[in-house]
Amino acid sequence: MKRISKLPFKGTAKQEQELKSWLAENGKKPGAAMPALQKAQEIYGYLPIEVQRMVAEGVGKPLEEIYGISTFYAQFSLTPKGRYKISVCLGTACYVKGSGKILEKLENKLGIKNGECTQDGEFSLDATRCIGACGLAPVFTVNDDVYGRIKDDGSELDDILARYRG
């Protein structure tokens, strides 16, 4: 089940104008709901209920239908992503070598759960399936940076996180 963000929505007038402009041009085309949600997520980074409501109005569909699409497809997120997106691989090789413990340690260090974003918007944390770096197991990424062979005691995590903290 997808999590819904506990953080307040912080959309800008520029983002709203961009989405509404796209919806005015494309919203009435057949099958516009999926592309509209993809465009909305591209603009906002996620799909809070306020954005889903704009999409529903723009494509002429009930909010319930738009919410159903938003929660059904894995490509959509209902929670914001941080400036630094941490993804912990829970594929078989990584999990066997302790990535589940690493995820728990990161949750504790960041004060958030899997699928959430820190209050300051700096970090988001997500479990992911195999990222194809099994030889480096256990692995996690911070944006495009890959960290492998991480000790499951979490001893390296403070130093890694410090690289991204302002």
C-alpha positions as CSV (number, residue, x, y, z in Angstrom):
1,M,0.0,0.0,0.0
2,K,1.3,3.4,-0.9
3,R,2.0,6.0,1.8
4,I,0.4,9.4,1.8
5,S,2.6,12.3,2.7
6,K,2.4,13.8,6.1
7,L,4.3,16.9,4.9
8,P,2.3,20.0,3.9
9,F,1.9,20.5,0.1
10,K,4.3,23.2,-1.1
11,G,3.4,23.7,-4.8
12,T,4.3,26.9,-6.5
13,A,2.2,29.2,-8.7
14,K,4.7,28.4,-11.5
15,Q,4.2,24.6,-11.1
16,E,0.4,25.1,-11.0
17,Q,0.5,27.2,-14.2
18,E,2.6,24.7,-16.0
19,L,0.3,21.8,-15.1
20,K,-2.9,23.7,-15.9
21,S,-1.4,24.9,-19.3
22,W,-0.6,21.3,-20.1
23,L,-4.1,20.1,-19.1
24,A,-5.7,22.9,-21.1
25,E,-3.9,21.7,-24.2
26,N,-4.0,17.9,-23.7
27,G,-6.6,17.1,-20.9
28,K,-9.6,16.4,-23.2
29,K,-7.8,14.0,-25.4
30,P,-8.8,10.3,-25.1
31,G,-6.7,8.5,-22.6
32,A,-5.3,11.7,-21.1
33,A,-5.3,10.6,-17.4
34,M,-2.1,8.6,-17.5
35,P,-0.1,11.2,-19.4
36,A,-1.5,13.9,-17.2
37,L,-0.4,12.1,-14.1
38,Q,3.0,11.5,-15.6
39,K,3.3,15.2,-16.4
40,A,2.1,16.2,-13.0
41,Q,4.7,14.0,-11.3
42,E,7.4,15.4,-13.6
43,I,6.4,18.9,-12.5
44,Y,5.9,18.3,-8.8
45,G,8.0,15.3,-8.1
46,Y,5.0,13.4,-6.6
47,L,1.2,13.4,-6.6
48,P,-0.3,14.9,-3.5
49,I,-4.1,15.0,-3.4
50,E,-4.1,18.7,-4.4
51,V,-2.3,17.8,-7.6
52,Q,-4.6,14.8,-8.2
53,R,-7.6,17.1,-7.9
54,M,-6.2,19.5,-10.6
55,V,-5.6,16.5,-12.9
56,A,-9.1,15.2,-12.3
57,E,-10.6,18.5,-13.1
58,G,-8.3,18.9,-16.2
59,V,-9.2,15.5,-17.7
60,G,-12.8,15.5,-16.6
61,K,-12.6,12.4,-14.5
62,P,-13.7,11.8,-10.9
63,L,-11.0,12.3,-8.3
64,E,-11.6,8.7,-7.2
65,E,-10.5,7.4,-10.6
66,I,-7.4,9.6,-10.6
67,Y,-6.5,8.4,-7.1
68,G,-7.0,4.8,-8.2
69,I,-4.6,5.3,-11.1
70,S,-2.1,7.1,-8.8
71,T,-2.1,4.3,-6.3
72,F,-2.2,1.4,-8.7
73,Y,0.9,2.1,-10.8
74,A,4.4,1.8,-9.1
75,Q,5.7,4.7,-11.2
76,F,3.6,7.2,-9.2
77,S,4.5,8.4,-5.7
78,L,2.1,10.0,-3.2
79,T,5.0,11.3,-1.1
80,P,7.6,13.9,-1.9
81,K,11.1,12.8,-2.7
82,G,14.0,14.5,-1.0
83,R,16.9,16.4,-2.6
84,Y,18.9,13.3,-1.8
85,K,17.0,10.1,-2.8
86,I,18.3,7.1,-0.9
87,S,17.4,3.7,-2.4
88,V,18.4,0.6,-0.5
89,C,18.5,-2.6,-2.6
90,L,16.5,-5.4,-1.0
91,G,17.2,-7.9,-3.9
92,T,18.3,-11.4,-2.8
93,A,22.0,-10.9,-2.8
94,C,21.8,-7.6,-0.9
95,Y,19.2,-8.8,1.5
96,V,21.2,-12.0,2.4
97,K,24.2,-9.7,3.1
98,G,22.3,-7.4,5.5
99,S,20.6,-4.7,3.5
100,G,17.4,-5.1,5.6
101,K,19.5,-4.0,8.6
102,I,21.0,-1.1,6.7
103,L,17.5,0.1,5.8
104,E,16.5,0.0,9.5
105,K,19.7,1.9,10.5
106,L,18.9,4.6,7.9
107,E,15.4,4.8,9.1
108,N,16.6,5.4,12.6
109,K,19.4,7.9,11.6
110,L,17.0,9.9,9.3
111,G,14.0,9.7,11.6
112,I,11.8,8.5,8.7
113,K,10.4,5.2,7.5
114,N,10.7,3.5,4.1
115,G,8.8,5.6,1.6
116,E,9.0,8.9,3.5
117,C,10.9,12.2,3.3
118,T,12.6,14.1,6.1
119,Q,10.8,17.3,7.3
120,D,13.5,19.5,5.8
121,G,13.1,17.8,2.4
122,E,16.7,16.8,2.3
123,F,16.4,13.0,2.3
124,S,13.9,10.5,1.1
125,L,14.3,6.7,1.8
126,D,13.0,3.9,-0.4
127,A,13.5,0.2,-0.5
128,T,14.0,-1.1,-4.0
129,R,14.5,-4.4,-5.8
130,C,17.7,-5.5,-7.4
131,I,19.7,-2.6,-8.9
132,G,22.1,-5.0,-10.7
133,A,25.1,-4.4,-8.5
134,C,25.1,-7.8,-6.8
135,G,28.9,-8.1,-6.7
136,L,28.9,-5.0,-4.4
137,A,26.1,-6.4,-2.1
138,P,24.8,-4.9,0.1
139,V,24.2,-1.8,-1.9
140,F,22.4,1.5,-1.6
141,T,22.3,4.6,-3.7
142,V,22.1,8.3,-3.0
143,N,20.8,9.9,-6.2
144,D,23.4,8.6,-8.7
145,D,26.1,7.7,-6.2
146,V,26.5,4.0,-5.4
147,Y,27.7,2.7,-2.1
148,G,28.5,-1.0,-1.9
149,R,29.8,-3.6,0.5
150,I,28.2,-1.6,3.4
151,K,28.7,-3.1,6.8
152,D,25.3,-4.1,8.3
153,D,26.2,-2.6,11.6
154,G,25.7,0.8,10.1
155,S,29.1,2.1,11.1
156,E,29.7,3.8,7.7
157,L,26.3,5.4,7.4
158,D,27.1,8.6,9.4
159,D,30.1,9.4,7.2
160,I,28.1,8.8,4.0
161,L,25.2,10.9,5.2
162,A,27.5,13.7,6.3
163,R,28.6,14.1,2.6
164,Y,25.1,15.2,1.7
165,R,24.2,17.3,4.8
166,G,24.5,21.0,4.3
